[in-house]
Amino acid sequence: MQYWTSGTYNNQTFSIASELSSDQSEHFEYISNTTVNYSTYFQKDDEIVRIIMDRHGQLQKLVWHANSTYWTPLWSVPENQCDVYAVCGPFGYCMETDSSLCNCPHGFIALSSWDWFLGDYSSGCIRNEQQHCSTSDEFFKMPGMSAHEYPHSVLADSAKDCELACLNNCSCTAYSYGNSCSAWFTDFLTLQFSYGYNGDILALRVGATARMLKESNRVHIRVYLDVLGGILGFISCLAVIFLIIRRCIRRDKMLKMNLVEGNLIPFRYSDLRQITKNFSERLGGGSFGSVYKGMLPNSTVVAVKKLESILQGDKQFRSEVSTIGVIQHVNLVRLHGFCSEGNKRLLVYEYMPNASLDCHLFQNSSIVLDWKMRLQIALGTARGLAYLHEGCRDCIIHCDIKPENILLDASFVPKVADFGLAKNVDRNFKRVLTTMRGTVGYLAPEWIFGGSITAKADVYSYGMMLLEIISGRRNSDGLDEGHYFPLWAANKVVEGDILSLLDPRLDGNANLEELGRACKVACWCIQDNELWRLSMGQVVQILEGIVEVNMPPIPKMLQTFADNIKSNCSSDDKAAHK
């Protein structure tokens, strides 16, 4: 059984390929205190088994079947993500059933609120006040909380004596008292909340300011209740008038919304439900949810994406807001705003009346894209990707370029969309190891075999899509007959028979010079070696006719894939005749 291993350790990338006997294939060792990211692949028959350890230290086993379009999870170690060592950082506590995996206790705040928003909790929590050692400090009692840190035994005859013993020691961070007194003298890294936990109640030390603030809040609440009781009758009389005025103010505010470049609007869920007429007009959907048409009160038509998968949808939501939400380009779909209420995640985009590119290439569309329009779509998409790769502060890898993710506006200007899988890469590192899924047929070889990817993974996907734009055929066409369209197309380019690649619906009406450049660009983009592939900036220059391009070689991996298809088809034929 063949396997591949790749990953990072102390910022060093490694890759191993070897043979593994069948009796060894299920033997793995998990070390909880080790922060090593790696990915191991085992290929057996028609499936690939993948073993990964993510940045939080959780080991997972996934499988990719021959006919599948995504990795299917089989098991994870530890099974509960809260059991991963230090997953919430110092003083953060883990709660598996909560909408947010990690939280800070009373008297503490997140050290980096931005990292926590992006789902990285490793920085943990800090106290609201730095000076916390005082005889007036309070202990915040946390029922249901457990910790794996080893406590010290303290001599005390009662819970009060136990508290005083901890209070008089500045190094003491928490105590608990059951049959005996236990105290902790270290930062917690493994706090975990569990419903039904019957252990001793953990009392965490917080500053005196937190205690006084709590007492002050209680006084204020009593005052507010007294005042509220005195004016309740008056509020009841004005309730109807207040609601009418509030509704008018909200409507006026939405009417005056100025969709300025770079400004994201936080929408209410009720507002989006109203502008989409209770999500009645569905435009399409995918694995993360559905897209609905809506209209703002100022007559701006929008597309509202409703993310329905709680786990994956939240990841996509964070990814899209943190990438497309902060950049603008004429060939990138524009994000107007978002909604995040409870477990509801919605994104509001500009509306694309001509839908996605695949509708015009592969479906019975009433509009046949002529060659000039196809070239402009290919060029505009290349410009958008060049901006992501080379024009932003960090290189942004889209990770899922395909016709379904290229939207067309009223003038058929292409817009790159769906940034749910996008990855930001610091230009000092240039590579990223991703376990996220893409789309079969557009995945670069280095991604399939577990290597860390660069922007050249998008270039490979673009090359496959460019062949589809030219031909009007899916890159998977002919697989049932034992043929592989990209290999056939590469051979035709080398032979100089480029007109045979052109979509038959165009009746040969194309500029041969432009067609030849586009065919060569597509073949250079799908080379096995990522170093041989063009950059998206070079693609733009060649398609514009500024730079000449040489004849590309035929990618060897396409030939290998085609041979495997023929071999499988021959085996099936023999089996059918028996």
N, C-alpha and C positions, 0 to 999 in steps of 0.2 A: 504494500500500500504506500503510495507516494504522499509526502506531506511537505508543506512549505511553512516557514515561520518568519515573521518580520515584526518589528516593533521599535520602541525607543527605550533606552535606559541611560539616565543622566544626560539627556539631550543628545545621545548618540544613536543613530539609526542602525539596526542590524537586520540581516536576512539570511535564512538557513534553508537549504533544500536537501532532503535525504529520503531514505526508505524506512518504513516502519512496518513491522510484522503485525498481523491481525490481532495477536494476543496482547500487543502493547498499545493498541489504538485507543483503549478506554482508560489508560492510566495517566492521571494528571494529579499534580500536587498544588494546593492552594496555600499561600502564605499571606496572612491577613495584614501584617504590618509592612508589606512591601509595596512600593508605588512604581511598578514596572508596567508600561503599556505594551502589549504584544498581541499579535494575531497569528493563529496557526490554522492551516488548511489541510484537510485530508480528502483526497479524491478516491471514490470507490464507486465503480459501475457508473450510473447516470446521475450521481449526486455528489455535491461537495459539502463536507462537514467543516465548520469553522469554529475555532475556539478563540475567544477574545477576552482580554481583561481591560475594562474601561478605566478612565482616569480616576474613578472613585475606588477602584480596587475590587470590583465585582466581576467574577469569572462567568462567562456565558458560553453556551453551546448552541449554534445555529446550523441549519441545513438549507442548502439551495438545491431543489430538485430540477431536473432537466426542463420541465415544462412550467416552472415557477417564474415569477417576476420579482420576487423579494425573498429575503432570508427569513426562515421560519424558526422561532426560538424553541429549543427543546428543554433546556434547564439552565439554571443560574446558581452560582455558589458565591456567597451565601444566598439562599432563596429570598430572604427578607433583606431589602436594601439597607434597612436601618442597622443590620448586623455588620455592615462594612466598617472597618476601623476608621474613626475620625471623619466620618462622612459629613458631619455638620460642623467640624472645626471646634476650637476651644469654646466651651460653655454653651454651644448650640445643642439643642435637643432634637432628636429625630422622632417623627410621628408618621408612620407609614400611611395611615388612612386620611391624613390631612391633605388639603389641596396643595399646600406647600410642604415639601418633604421635611424641611428644617425650620426651626423657629428659635427665637431668643427668649430666655426667661424674663420674668418681671425684674426690672432694674437693669437690664442689659439691652444693647442695640447692636445691629449688624456692623461689623468692622468696615465692610465694603458693600453698601446697599446696591451698587450697580452690578457687582459680581453675583449677588443674591438674586437680582432680577433676571440675570442670564442663566440662573440655575447652578452656579458654582458657589457652594456653601463652605468651602474648605477654609476660608479666612476666619470663620467663626464669629463670636460675639464678644463685646467688651462692655464693661460697666458704664453706666451713664456718667458716673463721677470717678475720677482717677483715684482720689484719696478715699479709700473705703474702710480703713482700719480705725474704728472708734468704738467706745463702749456703748454708744447710742445706735450702733448698726442694728439692722433688723435681719431676721432670717426668714426668707420666703419659702414656705412649706409647699412641696410639690408631690402630692399623692400620685401614685402610679408611675413614678419615675425611678428608673434603675440605672446603675452605673457599673461598668466593669473595672474601674480603677480600684486598686486594693486600699481599703480604709485602715486606719490605725485604731487600736483599742484604747479608750480613755477611761480612767476610773471615775465613775459618777453613779450616784445612787438614785437619781431621778432625771426626767427629761429636762427639768430646769437647770440642774447641776451640769448636765451635758451641754446645754446651750451656753451657760456661763463659761465653761471650760474652753469652748471654741471661741467665744466672744473675746476672751482675754489673751488669745494667741493670734497675732496678726497674720500668721501663715495659714491659719485654718480657713478654708473656703466653704465647708459644709459639714453638717453632722446629721446623724440619725440615731433614734433611741427606740429600742425594742426591749429585749431582755438585758441588753448592755448598751454602752455608749460607743459609737463609732464616729470617727472624724477623718476628714480628708484634708490634705495639705498640698494639693496640686490642682492645676487646671484640669477640668473635665474634658475628655475627648470622646467619650462613648455614652453620653446621656441618651436615654431612650424611653419614650413614653409608651405605655401599654395599658389598654383598657383591661380591668380585672386583675392588675398586678397587686398582690396581697403582701408585698414585702414592707419593710419599715419605711416610714415617710421620710423623704430626703428634704432637709432644710438647707437652702442655699443662702449664703451670706450676701446681702445687698447693703448699699450705703444708707446713711442716716437720711440723706436727702430724699431717697425713694420712699422711706417710711413716712417722713413728714409730708411729702407730696400726697401719699395715699390718705393720710389723716385729713389733710386740707381738702382733698376731693370729697371726702365723706361729709365735711362741714358744708361745703358748697352745695352738695346734692340736697342736704336737708333744707338749705336756704331756698334753693331753686324749687323744691317741692312746695314750700310754704307760699312762695310768690305765685307759682303756677296755680295753686288752689284758689288764691285770691282773684286771679284774672281769668279763670276758666270760663266763667259766664260770658265775659267780654269777648274772648276768642271764639266761643261758640257762635255768637251773633255775627262775627265778621268772617267766619270760616268760608262761606260760599263766595263772598266778594274776594277774599284772599286767593282762593283757588283760581277764580276767573282771571285775576290780574296776573298771577303766576303763569298761567297757560299762555296769556298774551305776550308776556315778557319772553318766555322760552321760544315762542314762534317768531317773534321779532329778531331774537338773537340768531336763530337758524337762518332767517331771511338775509341777515347782514353778514353771514359767514363769508369771509374773504379767503378763498383757497389760494393763498400766496405760496410761491415756490418754497419748499423746505419746511413749511409749517404742517404739523400733524394735528388733526382735530380729535380729541377724545370724545367719542359718541356714547350716548346712553343706549342701552339695549332697547328700551321702549321707543326711542327715536328711530332706530334702524328697523324695528318691526313696523313702525308706521310708514316710513318712506318706501318699504318694500311691499306694502299692503299685506302684512303678515306672511312675508316670504312666499308669495303666491306665484311669481313668475321666475321659474328656475331656468338659468342659462346653461348650466352644465355642472359637472362635479368630478371628483377624483377620490383618491384613497383617504384624503384628509377631511372631506366634507363636500358641501354644495355651494354653488354661486348663484345669486339671485339679482335680478334687475331692480333698481330703485331710483327714485328721483327726489333730490333735495328740494326744499321749499323755494329756492332760488332758481329752480328748473334745471339744475345740473344733474345729468343722468350719471349714475354710478353703478358699479358692480360690487355687491356685498358678498364676500366669501365667509361662510359660516363653518367654522372648524368644529367637527362633531366628535372626533376621537380625542378623549381627554388627555391621554399621555402623548401620543404623536402630535395631536393638534396643538398642544401647548408648546412643544418644541418648535413646530413650524411657525407658530405665532411669534415667539421670541426671535427666531432667525429672520423672519421677514421684517419685523419692526426694526431690528438692529442693523439691517443691511439696506434694503430698498427704501426704508423710512428716512434715511439720512443722506441719500444721494439722489441726484436728478440728472437725467439725460434723455434726449429726444427719442432714443431707441430702447429705453427701459420703461416698463409700465409704472405709472405714477401712483403712489399710495397717498390717498387723501387723509385717512385717519383710521382709527381702530376703536374697538370696544373690549374692555376686560372687566367683567362683572361676575364675581363668583367663579363658576366653572364655564362661563360663556366667553368664547374667544371669537371675535369677528374682525375682518379687515375690509376697508372700504377703498376700492380702486376706481380709477377712471374707467369709463365704459368703452369697450371696443366693439363697435357695431358690426364689424366684419368677422367676428369670432376668431378662431385660431387657424393657423396655417394648414393643419391636417385636414380641416373641413374642405378646403379648396384643392388639395392635392390628391386625397384618397377617397373622398365621398362624392356623391352625385350633386355637385354644386352647379347652380345655374350660371355662375361666373367662371370662365376658364381663364386662368392667369396666363397672359402672354409672356413672351421671353423678356421683354423690357421690365415688366412688373416683377418677374421672378428674380431677375438680376438685382433690382432695387431692394427686394426683400432680403436676398442673401447679403447684399452690401450693408444694409441698415442693421441687420442682426450682427454682422461682424464688427461694425462700429460700436454697438452696445457692449459686446463682449470685450473689445479692446479697451473700452473705458473701464470696465470692471477689473480687468487684469492689470492695466498700466496707468490708468488715470486717477485712481483712488489712492488714499493714503496707505491703506492696506490692500493687498491683492485679494479680490473676492472671486472664489471659484464657485460657479453656479451649480455644478454637479448633476444637472438633469436637463441638458439641452436636447430638445426634440421638437418636432413640429407642433405638438400639443401645447407647448409652452411658449410659442411665438404667436402673439396676438396681433391683429390687424385693425387699425383705426379706420375712420371713414374714407381716408385717402389711401388705404392699404400701406400705410407706414408701419413697419414691424416694430413691435415692442416685446422685449424679453420679459417674461413673467415667471411666477411661481418660484420664489426664492426660499422655499421651505427646507431645501437641502443644502443651501449655500454655506460655504465655509470661508471665514476671513483668515488670511495667512500673513503673518508679519513678514515684511520683505527681507528681514535678516535671516529667516529660516527657509522661506520659499516653498516648503513642502508641508503637507498635512496628512496625518493618518486618520482615515475616516471609516467608521463602521456603518455609515448610513447607506441606504439602498439607492440605486439609480434605476435605469430602465434597460433591460436586455436589448441588445442590438446597438446601443449607443455607448456602452461601457468600454473605456480604454483597457488594454491588456493589463497594465500595471495595477489597475483597480481590481480587476477580476481575480488576480493572483495575490492579492493582499499587500501590495506595495503601497508606500505613501505616495500621494498624488500631488501634482502641480497643476498650474493653469493649462498645461498641455492635455489634461484629461478633457477639458471643455473643447479644446481644438479637435480632438478625435471625434467627439460627439457632433461637433459642427460639420466635420467632413462627411460623416454618414448622412447628416441631414441635407447637406448640399447636393449629394448624389440623388436624394429623394426630390429635392426642388427641381433639379434638372430633368429627371426622368418621370416624375409623377408616380413612382413605384416605391413601395416599402422596401427597406434594405433586407428584409427577411423573405422577400418574394423568391419563389423557386425552391424553398427548403423541402417541401413535400415531394418534389420531383428529383431531389438530389442535387440541385443547383444552388449556387450562392451568388446572389446578384452583385454584391460589391466586388467579388473576384472577377466576374464577367465584365463589369464596368471598367476595372483597372486594366484588364487585357485590351479592351476596345480603345482605351485612351492611348496605350502604348502602340497599338496598331494604327492609330490615327483615324479610326472610324468613330468620330465623336458624334456624328449625326444619329447613329443608331441608339445613342443614349438619350436623345431628346424625347420628351413626352410626345407620343403619337398625336395627341390632340392639337399640337401646334403645327402639324403638317409641314415640318421643316422650316418654319418661319423663325429664324434666329440669326443674329450676327455671329458668323462662324469664328471670328477672332475672339469675341467675348465668350462664346461657348467653350472654345478651346482653353482659354485661361481658367474658366470656372471648373472644367473637368480636371485640369492639372492640379489646381488648388485643392480640390476634394481628395485626390489621391495622395498628395503630400500630407494632408491633415490626418489621414488614417494609417500612417506608417507605424510599424511595430515599435520602433525605437523613438521615444518621445523627443530625443534630441534632433531627430530628422524632421519632425513636424514643424510647420511654420508657426510663428506667433500670430495672434489675431491682428496686430498692427501690420505685419507683412501681408496678411490676407487682404486687408483693406487696400493697401497700396497696389497689389497685383490686380484685384478686381476693378480698381479705378484706372488701370492701364498705366500707372506711373512706373512700375517695376516689372521687368520681364521675369518669366519663370521657366525653368528647365523641365525636361521630361522626367517624371517621377519613376522610381522603380516599383515593381509590383510587391506589395507587402507579403512577406513569407507566411505570416500567421493566417492570412486569408486563404492561402493555398492549403495549409494544414487543416483549417476548419472545413474547407470544401472536401478534402480527402476523407475526413471523418464522416461527413454527411453521406458521401458515396458508399463508404464502407458499411454504415448503418443501414442504408437503403438496400444494399446487396444482401445483407444478413436477413433483412425483413422479407425480401423476395424469396430467398432460399427457404426460409421457415414457412412461407405461404404455400410453396410447392410441395412441401413434405406432407 
